[in-house]
């Protein structure tokens, strides 16, 4: 099960890298709970919510403005309680402006069986705030 969960995380990240939010969420439950911890100006995806449809709507809205240029899983750590922690290196680019942001983020994935029931995403708040201050009027 541990290897399957790691593969699910890797597959979700690969789908996100090519901008396919629907494929990224294929192994999420319909009532998944999610939290994206980042500066308040950081776009439509920020905050807490529930439901795969809501998460897909928010991610799709994000991808309307931001292109994922690079997204590499650096590490996945499996915990005994059904939780995986991952770290990712990313490069995002604003679609209509020449602004890019490069950084790392962390995820906490909670599974029941082979389905994601909770996802938390943590960004470098100062880096994200600086980027979104540049593009705030363009999103």
QUIWO-V473321 format. One record per backbone hydrogen bond with DSSP energy under -0.5 kcal/mol. NH is the residue of the N-H (numbers start at 1). CO is the residue of the C=O. E is the energy in kcal/mol with one decimal. If there is no record, write none. Layout:
BEGIN
nh={NH/NH}
co={CO/CO}
e={E/E}
END
This chain:
BEGIN
nh={5/6/7/8/9/10/11/12/13/14/15/16/17/18/19/20/21/24/25/25/26/28/29/32/33/34/35/36/37/37/38/42/46/47/49/51/52/55/56/57/58/59/60/61/62/63/64/65/65/66/67/69/69/70/72/74/74/75/77/79/82/84/85/86/87/88/89/90/91/92/93/94/95/101/103/105/106/107/108/109/110/111/112/115/116/117/117/118/119/120/121/122/123/124/125/128/129/130/131/132/133/134/134/135/136/138/139}
co={1/2/3/4/5/6/7/8/9/10/11/12/13/14/16/15/19/20/21/22/23/25/116/29/117/49/119/47/35/121/36/39/43/36/34/32/30/51/52/53/54/55/56/57/58/59/60/61/62/62/93/67/91/91/89/72/87/87/85/83/79/109/77/107/75/105/72/103/70/101/67/99/65/92/90/88/122/86/120/84/118/82/115/112/27/110/115/110/33/108/35/106/37/104/123/124/125/126/127/128/129/130/131/131/132/135/136}
e={-2.6/-2.2/-2.3/-2.2/-2.2/-2.6/-2.9/-2.4/-2.2/-2.3/-2.4/-2.1/-2.1/-1.2/-1.7/-2.8/-0.9/-1.9/-1.2/-0.5/-1.3/-2.0/-2.5/-1.5/-2.2/-2.4/-2.1/-2.3/-0.6/-3.3/-0.8/-2.2/-1.4/-2.1/-2.4/-3.5/-1.9/-2.4/-2.8/-2.1/-2.3/-2.8/-2.6/-2.1/-2.0/-2.4/-0.9/-0.6/-1.3/-2.3/-3.4/-0.9/-2.6/-1.5/-2.8/-0.5/-2.9/-1.4/-3.5/-2.9/-1.2/-2.7/-2.7/-1.9/-2.0/-2.4/-2.6/-2.8/-2.2/-2.7/-2.4/-2.7/-3.1/-2.7/-2.1/-2.0/-2.5/-2.7/-2.3/-3.2/-2.7/-2.1/-2.3/-1.6/-2.9/-2.8/-0.5/-1.5/-2.1/-2.1/-2.5/-3.0/-1.9/-0.7/-1.0/-2.5/-2.5/-2.0/-2.0/-2.8/-1.9/-1.2/-0.5/-1.4/-0.8/-2.1/-0.9}
END
